[in-house]
Amino acid sequence: MKFSPLFMRIERKLGAVALKLLSKTIRYKIVNKPDDDFKCVFMCWHRDVLLMFLHRLGSDACAIISASQDGELIAGPVEELGVKTVRGSTTRQGSQAYRAILKMAKERQLAITPDGPKGPAKVIQPGVIHIAYMARIPVIPVALHVDREWVFNSWDKFRLPKPFCRLTAIYAEPFYIENKTELDTAIDKLSVVAENLEKQLPTTLFGI
C-alpha cells in the first residue's frame, strides 16, 4: 500500500508524540550499556527495533532503516524525536547507505537490524560484519524484552510494547573482527553470542 505525502507527514508528527508518551510510561532495566562515546555498531533483531529506539531516545546513535515506505513509517517518527538515520538496505539503496553509514561510524554509534528488511528472521546477514570490519569498530548485540506487548502477524513478528510495561535491554561485550580472515566465521560466532544473550532475558510475558 502506498501512502500519500500528507498521511506520511501526519504519521511522522503523531507517531513521534505517541512514542514519546509511551516511552515515559515504561520502566527500564538496562544492563551493560557502553558509554555513549564508545564507537561501535549495535545489533538487534528487526522485530525489536522499536524497543531499541524507545530505551535510547535522546542518544546520539545513528540507525540504518529500510528505504521502503514501511521503513518510513518507523523512520519518520524517530527522526522527529532527534534520532539520526541512514535510509537503505541490502536490497534498496544499499550501496548509498553503506557509504553513508561508514562515514557516520567516525562520528556516532551505529544501530543495525542484521536480519532486515525482509528476513529470514533472526538470521544475520553479512552487512553488519562488513560494516564493523571496514569501520574498525566492534559489534555489540543487544537482546530486548518487554513483559507486555502486542505482536504483529508480520515476517519478523514485530513487537509493540504496551503502556506501563517493563523493558529489559542487555548489551553484550564488544565483538571485534580484527582481520579479514575472521569474516568467514564471524557470522556464526556472532549468532552464538546473540543466542546466548537472549537466554539471559526474562521469560514471563503478559497480555500478548
C-alpha positions in Angstrom: 0.0 0.0 0.0 1.3 3.4 -1.0 0.6 6.2 1.5 0.1 9.9 0.4 2.6 12.5 1.4 0.0 14.1 3.6 -0.5 10.9 5.5 3.2 10.4 6.0 3.6 13.9 7.4 0.8 13.4 9.8 2.1 9.9 10.8 5.5 11.4 11.4 4.2 14.0 13.9 1.6 11.9 15.6 3.9 8.9 15.7 6.6 10.9 17.4 4.1 12.2 20.1 2.8 8.6 20.7 6.3 7.2 21.0 7.4 9.9 23.4 4.3 9.4 25.6 4.8 5.6 25.5 8.4 5.9 26.5 7.5 7.8 29.6 5.2 5.1 30.9 7.8 2.3 30.5 10.0 1.0 33.3 13.5 0.3 32.0 16.2 -2.1 33.1 19.4 -1.6 31.1 22.3 -4.0 31.6 26.0 -3.4 30.5 25.2 -0.5 28.2 28.5 1.1 26.9 29.3 4.8 27.3 27.8 7.0 24.6 31.2 7.9 23.2 32.3 4.3 22.6 32.2 3.8 18.9 30.5 0.6 17.9 27.6 -0.9 15.9 24.7 -2.1 18.0 22.8 -5.1 16.6 19.2 -6.0 17.4 16.7 -8.1 15.6 14.2 -6.4 13.2 11.3 -7.3 15.4 12.9 -5.4 18.3 13.7 -2.2 16.6 11.0 -0.2 18.3 12.2 -1.4 21.7 15.7 -0.3 20.8 14.5 3.2 19.9 12.4 3.6 23.0 15.1 3.0 25.5 17.6 5.0 23.6 15.6 8.2 22.8 17.9 11.1 23.3 21.1 9.2 22.4 23.4 10.3 19.6 23.4 6.9 17.7 22.7 6.6 14.0 20.2 3.9 12.8 20.1 2.3 9.4 16.4 1.9 8.3 15.0 0.4 5.1 14.3 2.9 2.3 10.9 1.3 1.7 7.7 3.1 2.7 7.3 0.6 5.6 10.7 1.8 6.8 9.5 5.4 6.5 6.7 4.6 9.0 9.4 4.0 11.6 12.0 6.5 10.4 9.6 9.5 10.3 8.6 9.5 14.0 12.1 8.6 15.3 13.7 11.3 13.2 11.1 13.8 14.5 12.4 12.8 18.0 16.0 13.6 17.0 17.3 10.2 16.0 19.8 10.3 13.1 19.0 7.8 10.4 20.5 6.4 7.2 18.0 5.1 4.7 18.7 1.9 2.8 19.2 -1.8 3.0 20.9 -4.7 1.2 18.1 -4.6 -1.4 17.2 -0.9 -1.7 19.8 1.9 -1.8 22.2 -0.5 -0.2 25.4 1.0 -1.6 24.5 4.5 -0.7 23.5 3.5 2.8 26.8 1.6 3.2 28.9 4.6 2.3 26.9 6.9 4.5 27.0 4.7 7.5 30.8 4.1 7.2 31.1 7.9 7.3 28.8 8.1 10.3 30.8 5.5 12.1 33.5 8.1 12.6 31.1 10.4 14.5 28.5 8.3 16.2 27.5 4.9 17.4 25.5 2.9 14.8 22.4 0.7 15.1 21.5 -2.0 12.6 19.0 -4.8 12.3 21.0 -7.6 10.6 18.0 -9.7 9.6 16.2 -6.8 7.9 14.5 -5.6 5.9 12.8 -8.9 4.8 14.4 -11.7 6.8 14.7 -14.5 7.4 14.0 -13.5 11.0 16.9 -13.8 13.4 19.4 -14.7 10.6 22.4 -12.4 10.5 23.1 -11.0 7.0 26.8 -10.1 6.2 26.3 -6.4 6.1 26.8 -5.8 9.8 30.0 -7.8 9.7 31.5 -5.9 6.8 30.5 -2.5 8.2 32.2 -3.3 11.6 35.3 -4.6 9.8 35.6 -1.6 7.4 34.8 0.9 10.1 37.2 -0.8 12.6 34.6 -0.9 15.3 33.1 -3.8 17.3 29.6 -5.2 17.0 27.6 -5.2 20.2 24.5 -7.4 20.1 21.5 -6.2 22.2 18.8 -8.5 23.5 15.5 -6.9 24.3 12.4 -8.0 26.2 9.1 -6.5 27.3 6.6 -8.1 29.7 3.5 -6.7 28.0 3.3 -6.3 24.2 1.3 -6.7 21.0 2.9 -8.9 18.4 2.2 -8.2 14.7 1.5 -11.0 12.2 4.5 -10.0 10.1 7.5 -11.9 8.9 9.5 -10.8 11.9 6.7 -10.9 14.5 7.2 -7.2 15.1 6.8 -6.1 18.7 4.9 -3.1 20.0 5.2 -2.7 23.8 2.1 -1.9 25.8 2.0 1.2 28.1 3.3 0.7 31.6 5.3 -2.4 30.6 8.8 -3.3 31.8 11.5 -3.2 29.2 14.8 -5.0 29.6 17.8 -4.4 27.4 21.0 -6.4 27.8 24.2 -5.4 25.9 26.8 -8.0 25.1 30.5 -7.4 25.3 32.1 -5.9 22.2 32.7 -8.4 19.4 35.8 -7.5 17.4 36.7 -8.5 13.9 40.5 -7.9 13.8 41.4 -9.1 10.3 39.9 -10.2 7.0 40.3 -13.9 7.7 37.8 -13.7 10.6 35.0 -12.6 8.3 34.2 -16.2 7.2 33.5 -17.3 10.8 32.2 -14.0 12.3 28.5 -14.5 11.5 28.4 -18.0 13.1 30.2 -16.7 16.2 28.1 -13.6 16.5 24.9 -15.7 16.1 26.0 -17.8 19.2 26.7 -14.6 21.1 23.2 -13.3 20.3 21.5 -16.6 21.1 23.3 -16.8 24.5 22.4 -13.2 25.3 18.7 -13.8 24.7 18.9 -16.6 27.3 19.6 -14.0 29.9 16.3 -12.2 29.3 13.2 -12.6 31.5 10.8 -15.2 30.1 7.4 -14.2 31.6 5.0 -12.4 29.2 1.6 -11.0 30.0 -1.1 -9.5 27.8 0.1 -10.7 24.4 
